[in-house]
Amino acid sequence: SNAALAVAYSETDAFRFRNATALLKFTVNADNVTHVIFHGNNGEALTGNVKVSLSGSSIKSVECLDTEFTTGEGEDQTVETKKGTWVECYAYHDDENKYFVKGETYYMAVAPVELTQGATVKFRINDGEEIEVRKTSNSNVISANQIINLGELKYDAPERDPWTVAGTFNDWKMYDDPMTLEGDIYVYRGISGLNF
């Protein structure tokens, strides 16, 4: 958790550390983002406990192992043991500073992996709704000691006509058509059964 792993092996008192993970670099260009989530589209293992095999002082392989994960929050929390097929970066852990700073650059560590069907990046907004902000289907090999620049991550909030009512109000049926301007007021067309 919160670590980019480096390892070294030596039979003397001189060590040369090698980065065993890769880093995902990204800039958050959005408001109210509490989490950034990255996963391969084919469920590849990316994080958790790892086994690093060395060949001399070089890294031969990095294998993700079964790891105990706690998922969910509050009463919905469950503990599962599995390979970590996603990596999730939290902005902060307190209510006053729970959002990523818009325009700032961040890094997440992942194990070396081949993403055979590409990857997906999501934002969690206000610690609730998840929004897909980037997706690719291209195969990509992520190697140890590599920085993958995901660039600027942003999302476009859905636009609504400022005079459109979403949902229901006192059992009125709302229509997809936006209100139209008549003189100085906006009105809906085709609403029947209103008695005054």
Phi and psi in degrees as GROMACS dihedral restraints (atoms count N, CA, C in turn):
[ dihedral_restraints ]
;  ai    aj    ak    al  type     phi  dphi    fc
    3     4     5     6     1    56.5    20    10
    4     5     6     7     1    35.0    20    10
    6     7     8     9     1  -138.7    20    10
    7     8     9    10     1   141.8    20    10
    9    10    11    12     1  -107.0    20    10
   10    11    12    13     1   113.3    20    10
   12    13    14    15     1   -80.8    20    10
   13    14    15    16     1   132.5    20    10
   15    16    17    18     1  -126.2    20    10
   16    17    18    19     1   142.3    20    10
   18    19    20    21     1  -131.7    20    10
   19    20    21    22     1   158.6    20    10
   21    22    23    24     1  -149.2    20    10
   22    23    24    25     1   152.7    20    10
   24    25    26    27     1  -139.0    20    10
   25    26    27    28     1   136.2    20    10
   27    28    29    30     1  -155.4    20    10
   28    29    30    31     1   147.7    20    10
   30    31    32    33     1  -101.6    20    10
   31    32    33    34     1     9.5    20    10
   33    34    35    36     1  -124.4    20    10
   34    35    36    37     1  -169.0    20    10
   36    37    38    39     1   -90.7    20    10
   37    38    39    40     1    11.3    20    10
   39    40    41    42     1  -105.8    20    10
   40    41    42    43     1   126.4    20    10
   42    43    44    45     1  -119.4    20    10
   43    44    45    46     1   140.2    20    10
   45    46    47    48     1  -123.9    20    10
   46    47    48    49     1   108.5    20    10
   48    49    50    51     1   -78.6    20    10
   49    50    51    52     1   142.1    20    10
   51    52    53    54     1  -118.9    20    10
   52    53    54    55     1   138.9    20    10
   54    55    56    57     1   -72.8    20    10
   55    56    57    58     1   123.5    20    10
   57    58    59    60     1   -92.9    20    10
   58    59    60    61     1   -12.0    20    10
   60    61    62    63     1  -116.0    20    10
   61    62    63    64     1   168.4    20    10
   63    64    65    66     1  -106.4    20    10
   64    65    66    67     1   162.5    20    10
   66    67    68    69     1  -117.7    20    10
   67    68    69    70     1   135.8    20    10
   69    70    71    72     1   -96.9    20    10
   70    71    72    73     1   121.7    20    10
   72    73    74    75     1  -105.7    20    10
   73    74    75    76     1   134.7    20    10
   75    76    77    78     1  -154.2    20    10
   76    77    78    79     1   153.0    20    10
   78    79    80    81     1  -114.1    20    10
   79    80    81    82     1   126.2    20    10
   81    82    83    84     1   -86.1    20    10
   82    83    84    85     1   116.6    20    10
   84    85    86    87     1  -117.6    20    10
   85    86    87    88     1    64.0    20    10
   87    88    89    90     1  -160.7    20    10
   88    89    90    91     1   158.4    20    10
   90    91    92    93     1   -96.1    20    10
   91    92    93    94     1   155.9    20    10
   93    94    95    96     1    63.4    20    10
   94    95    96    97     1    28.9    20    10
   96    97    98    99     1   -91.0    20    10
   97    98    99   100     1   119.1    20    10
   99   100   101   102     1   -98.7    20    10
  100   101   102   103     1   -28.1    20    10
  102   103   104   105     1  -140.2    20    10
  103   104   105   106     1   148.8    20    10
  105   106   107   108     1  -120.9    20    10
  106   107   108   109     1   127.8    20    10
  108   109   110   111     1  -119.9    20    10
  109   110   111   112     1   133.5    20    10
  111   112   113   114     1  -127.9    20    10
  112   113   114   115     1   133.0    20    10
  114   115   116   117     1  -151.3    20    10
  115   116   117   118     1   152.1    20    10
  117   118   119   120     1   -74.7    20    10
  118   119   120   121     1   148.3    20    10
  120   121   122   123     1   -77.1    20    10
  121   122   123   124     1    -6.7    20    10
  123   124   125   126     1  -116.2    20    10
  124   125   126   127     1    20.2    20    10
  126   127   128   129     1    69.4    20    10
  127   128   129   130     1    30.4    20    10
  129   130   131   132     1   -69.0    20    10
  130   131   132   133     1   146.2    20    10
  132   133   134   135     1   -74.0    20    10
  133   134   135   136     1   131.0    20    10
  135   136   137   138     1  -124.0    20    10
  136   137   138   139     1   -21.3    20    10
  138   139   140   141     1  -154.5    20    10
  139   140   141   142     1   175.0    20    10
  141   142   143   144     1   108.6    20    10
  142   143   144   145     1  -160.1    20    10
  144   145   146   147     1   -66.6    20    10
  145   146   147   148     1   140.4    20    10
  147   148   149   150     1  -130.4    20    10
  148   149   150   151     1   154.4    20    10
  150   151   152   153     1  -112.8    20    10
  151   152   153   154     1   119.0    20    10
  153   154   155   156     1  -103.9    20    10
  154   155   156   157     1   122.9    20    10
  156   157   158   159     1  -104.0    20    10
  157   158   159   160     1   134.5    20    10
  159   160   161   162     1  -109.7    20    10
  160   161   162   163     1   152.2    20    10
  162   163   164   165     1  -124.1    20    10
  163   164   165   166     1    97.7    20    10
  165   166   167   168     1    67.6    20    10
  166   167   168   169     1  -125.1    20    10
  168   169   170   171     1   -99.3    20    10
  169   170   171   172     1     6.0    20    10
  171   172   173   174     1  -101.3    20    10
  172   173   174   175     1   152.7    20    10
  174   175   176   177     1   -80.9    20    10
  175   176   177   178     1   123.4    20    10
  177   178   179   180     1   -87.7    20    10
  178   179   180   181     1   -46.5    20    10
  180   181   182   183     1  -159.1    20    10
  181   182   183   184     1   158.1    20    10
  183   184   185   186     1  -130.3    20    10
  184   185   186   187     1   120.2    20    10
  186   187   188   189     1  -117.3    20    10
  187   188   189   190     1   127.6    20    10
  189   190   191   192     1   -76.4    20    10
  190   191   192   193     1   134.0    20    10
  192   193   194   195     1  -108.4    20    10
  193   194   195   196     1   168.2    20    10
  195   196   197   198     1   -60.2    20    10
  196   197   198   199     1   135.6    20    10
  198   199   200   201     1  -137.1    20    10
  199   200   201   202     1   146.6    20    10
  201   202   203   204     1   -83.9    20    10
  202   203   204   205     1   121.2    20    10
  204   205   206   207     1  -117.9    20    10
  205   206   207   208     1   140.9    20    10
  207   208   209   210     1  -103.3    20    10
  208   209   210   211     1   122.3    20    10
  210   211   212   213     1  -118.2    20    10
  211   212   213   214     1   157.0    20    10
  213   214   215   216     1    82.4    20    10
  214   215   216   217     1   177.6    20    10
  216   217   218   219     1  -134.7    20    10
  217   218   219   220     1   153.7    20    10
  219   220   221   222     1    57.2    20    10
  220   221   222   223     1  -131.9    20    10
  222   223   224   225     1   -69.1    20    10
  223   224   225   226     1   -15.9    20    10
  225   226   227   228     1   -88.3    20    10
  226   227   228   229     1     2.6    20    10
  228   229   230   231     1   -66.9    20    10
  229   230   231   232     1   135.0    20    10
  231   232   233   234     1  -134.4    20    10
  232   233   234   235     1   151.9    20    10
  234   235   236   237     1  -108.6    20    10
  235   236   237   238     1   126.2    20    10
  237   238   239   240     1  -127.5    20    10
  238   239   240   241     1   148.0    20    10
  240   241   242   243     1  -112.4    20    10
  241   242   243   244     1   116.9    20    10
  243   244   245   246     1  -167.5    20    10
  244   245   246   247     1   177.3    20    10
  246   247   248   249     1   -78.9    20    10
  247   248   249   250     1   141.9    20    10
  249   250   251   252     1   -80.5    20    10
  250   251   252   253     1   105.4    20    10
  252   253   254   255     1   -96.5    20    10
  253   254   255   256     1    13.0    20    10
  255   256   257   258     1  -150.1    20    10
  256   257   258   259     1   161.3    20    10
  258   259   260   261     1  -130.1    20    10
  259   260   261   262     1   136.6    20    10
  261   262   263   264     1  -129.5    20    10
  262   263   264   265     1   125.6    20    10
  264   265   266   267     1  -107.5    20    10
  265   266   267   268     1   122.9    20    10
  267   268   269   270     1   -91.0    20    10
  268   269   270   271     1   145.5    20    10
  270   271   272   273     1   -67.9    20    10
  271   272   273   274     1   -61.5    20    10
  273   274   275   276     1  -149.1    20    10
  274   275   276   277     1  -178.0    20    10
  276   277   278   279     1  -123.0    20    10
  277   278   279   280     1    24.2    20    10
  279   280   281   282     1  -136.1    20    10
  280   281   282   283     1   157.2    20    10
  282   283   284   285     1   -66.2    20    10
  283   284   285   286     1   -26.7    20    10
  285   286   287   288     1   -81.3    20    10
  286   287   288   289     1   -23.4    20    10
  288   289   290   291     1  -132.5    20    10
  289   290   291   292     1    60.4    20    10
  291   292   293   294     1  -102.4    20    10
  292   293   294   295     1     5.5    20    10
  294   295   296   297     1  -112.8    20    10
  295   296   297   298     1   147.8    20    10
  297   298   299   300     1   -63.4    20    10
  298   299   300   301     1   147.8    20    10
  300   301   302   303     1   -82.2    20    10
  301   302   303   304     1   120.0    20    10
  303   304   305   306     1   -59.6    20    10
  304   305   306   307     1   129.8    20    10
  306   307   308   309     1    92.4    20    10
  307   308   309   310     1    -9.9    20    10
  309   310   311   312     1   -85.4    20    10
  310   311   312   313     1   155.4    20    10
  312   313   314   315     1  -105.5    20    10
  313   314   315   316     1   138.6    20    10
  315   316   317   318     1  -131.2    20    10
  316   317   318   319     1   166.2    20    10
  318   319   320   321     1  -133.5    20    10
  319   320   321   322     1   145.4    20    10
  321   322   323   324     1  -130.0    20    10
  322   323   324   325     1   139.1    20    10
  324   325   326   327     1   -91.1    20    10
  325   326   327   328     1   138.5    20    10
  327   328   329   330     1  -136.2    20    10
  328   329   330   331     1   154.9    20    10
  330   331   332   333     1   -72.6    20    10
  331   332   333   334     1   151.5    20    10
  333   334   335   336     1   -59.4    20    10
  334   335   336   337     1   138.6    20    10
  336   337   338   339     1  -163.2    20    10
  337   338   339   340     1   155.1    20    10
  339   340   341   342     1  -101.0    20    10
  340   341   342   343     1   118.6    20    10
  342   343   344   345     1   -89.0    20    10
  343   344   345   346     1    94.4    20    10
  345   346   347   348     1   -69.1    20    10
  346   347   348   349     1   -25.5    20    10
  348   349   350   351     1  -124.9    20    10
  349   350   351   352     1    27.7    20    10
  351   352   353   354     1    82.3    20    10
  352   353   354   355     1  -166.4    20    10
  354   355   356   357     1  -146.0    20    10
  355   356   357   358     1   165.9    20    10
  357   358   359   360     1  -131.4    20    10
  358   359   360   361     1   140.2    20    10
  360   361   362   363     1  -118.7    20    10
  361   362   363   364     1   133.2    20    10
  363   364   365   366     1  -127.1    20    10
  364   365   366   367     1   151.7    20    10
  366   367   368   369     1  -102.4    20    10
  367   368   369   370     1   144.7    20    10
  369   370   371   372     1  -105.9    20    10
  370   371   372   373     1   126.2    20    10
  372   373   374   375     1  -103.5    20    10
  373   374   375   376     1   131.9    20    10
  375   376   377   378     1    51.8    20    10
  376   377   378   379     1    32.8    20    10
  378   379   380   381     1    60.1    20    10
  379   380   381   382     1    30.7    20    10
  381   382   383   384     1  -142.5    20    10
  382   383   384   385     1   -92.2    20    10
  384   385   386   387     1   -62.5    20    10
  385   386   387   388     1   134.9    20    10
  387   388   389   390     1   -99.9    20    10
  388   389   390   391     1   134.4    20    10
  390   391   392   393     1  -126.3    20    10
  391   392   393   394     1   126.1    20    10
  393   394   395   396     1   -74.8    20    10
  394   395   396   397     1   124.3    20    10
  396   397   398   399     1  -112.9    20    10
  397   398   399   400     1   -18.0    20    10
  399   400   401   402     1  -156.2    20    10
  400   401   402   403     1   137.6    20    10
  402   403   404   405     1  -150.4    20    10
  403   404   405   406     1   137.5    20    10
  405   406   407   408     1  -135.1    20    10
  406   407   408   409     1   149.0    20    10
  408   409   410   411     1  -105.7    20    10
  409   410   411   412     1     0.6    20    10
  411   412   413   414     1   -73.8    20    10
  412   413   414   415     1   138.2    20    10
  414   415   416   417     1   -66.1    20    10
  415   416   417   418     1   141.1    20    10
  417   418   419   420     1  -149.2    20    10
  418   419   420   421     1   133.1    20    10
  420   421   422   423     1   -99.0    20    10
  421   422   423   424     1   123.9    20    10
  423   424   425   426     1  -103.2    20    10
  424   425   426   427     1   120.0    20    10
  426   427   428   429     1  -103.8    20    10
  427   428   429   430     1   156.7    20    10
  429   430   431   432     1   -61.2    20    10
  430   431   432   433     1   149.6    20    10
  432   433   434   435     1    66.2    20    10
  433   434   435   436     1    26.8    20    10
  435   436   437   438     1  -118.9    20    10
  436   437   438   439     1   142.0    20    10
  438   439   440   441     1  -107.4    20    10
  439   440   441   442     1   119.3    20    10
  441   442   443   444     1   -97.3    20    10
  442   443   444   445     1   114.7    20    10
  444   445   446   447     1   -88.9    20    10
  445   446   447   448     1   107.6    20    10
  447   448   449   450     1   -79.8    20    10
  448   449   450   451     1    -9.6    20    10
  450   451   452   453     1    76.1    20    10
  451   452   453   454     1  -152.8    20    10
  453   454   455   456     1   -83.4    20    10
  454   455   456   457     1   124.8    20    10
  456   457   458   459     1  -107.4    20    10
  457   458   459   460     1   125.8    20    10
  459   460   461   462     1  -149.9    20    10
  460   461   462   463     1   168.1    20    10
  462   463   464   465     1  -139.3    20    10
  463   464   465   466     1   153.2    20    10
  465   466   467   468     1   -99.6    20    10
  466   467   468   469     1   115.7    20    10
  468   469   470   471     1   -62.9    20    10
  469   470   471   472     1   141.9    20    10
  471   472   473   474     1   -59.9    20    10
  472   473   474   475     1   135.3    20    10
  474   475   476   477     1   -90.4    20    10
  475   476   477   478     1   137.8    20    10
  477   478   479   480     1  -125.7    20    10
  478   479   480   481     1   144.1    20    10
  480   481   482   483     1   -60.5    20    10
  481   482   483   484     1   131.3    20    10
  483   484   485   486     1   -61.2    20    10
  484   485   486   487     1   -14.1    20    10
  486   487   488   489     1  -112.2    20    10
  487   488   489   490     1    17.5    20    10
  489   490   491   492     1   -96.6    20    10
  490   491   492   493     1   135.9    20    10
  492   493   494   495     1   -97.1    20    10
  493   494   495   496     1   125.4    20    10
  495   496   497   498     1   -99.4    20    10
  496   497   498   499     1   140.2    20    10
  498   499   500   501     1    86.8    20    10
  499   500   501   502     1  -152.1    20    10
  501   502   503   504     1  -123.5    20    10
  502   503   504   505     1   157.6    20    10
  504   505   506   507     1  -142.6    20    10
  505   506   507   508     1   114.1    20    10
  507   508   509   510     1    50.7    20    10
  508   509   510   511     1    42.2    20    10
  510   511   512   513     1    66.2    20    10
  511   512   513   514     1    13.0    20    10
  513   514   515   516     1   -71.1    20    10
  514   515   516   517     1   143.6    20    10
  516   517   518   519     1   -85.3    20    10
  517   518   519   520     1   127.4    20    10
  519   520   521   522     1   -99.4    20    10
  520   521   522   523     1   145.8    20    10
  522   523   524   525     1  -107.1    20    10
  523   524   525   526     1   155.8    20    10
  525   526   527   528     1   -71.2    20    10
  526   527   528   529     1   -27.6    20    10
  528   529   530   531     1   -69.0    20    10
  529   530   531   532     1   135.9    20    10
  531   532   533   534     1   -70.9    20    10
  532   533   534   535     1   164.4    20    10
  534   535   536   537     1   -65.9    20    10
  535   536   537   538     1   154.0    20    10
  537   538   539   540     1  -114.2    20    10
  538   539   540   541     1   150.5    20    10
  540   541   542   543     1   -84.1    20    10
  541   542   543   544     1   126.1    20    10
  543   544   545   546     1  -128.4    20    10
  544   545   546   547     1   103.8    20    10
  546   547   548   549     1    68.6    20    10
  547   548   549   550     1  -119.6    20    10
  549   550   551   552     1  -101.7    20    10
  550   551   552   553     1     4.7    20    10
  552   553   554   555     1  -127.7    20    10
  553   554   555   556     1   157.1    20    10
  555   556   557   558     1  -100.9    20    10
  556   557   558   559     1   137.9    20    10
  558   559   560   561     1  -134.7    20    10
  559   560   561   562     1   155.5    20    10
  561   562   563   564     1   -91.4    20    10
  562   563   564   565     1   148.7    20    10
  564   565   566   567     1  -100.8    20    10
  565   566   567   568     1   149.4    20    10
  567   568   569   570     1    78.1    20    10
  568   569   570   571     1    15.9    20    10
  570   571   572   573     1   -90.6    20    10
  571   572   573   574     1   120.5    20    10
  573   574   575   576     1  -114.9    20    10
  574   575   576   577     1   170.2    20    10
  576   577   578   579     1    80.6    20    10
  577   578   579   580     1    17.9    20    10
  579   580   581   582     1   -95.0    20    10
  580   581   582   583     1   125.5    20    10
  582   583   584   585     1  -115.1    20    10
  583   584   585   586     1   130.5    20    10
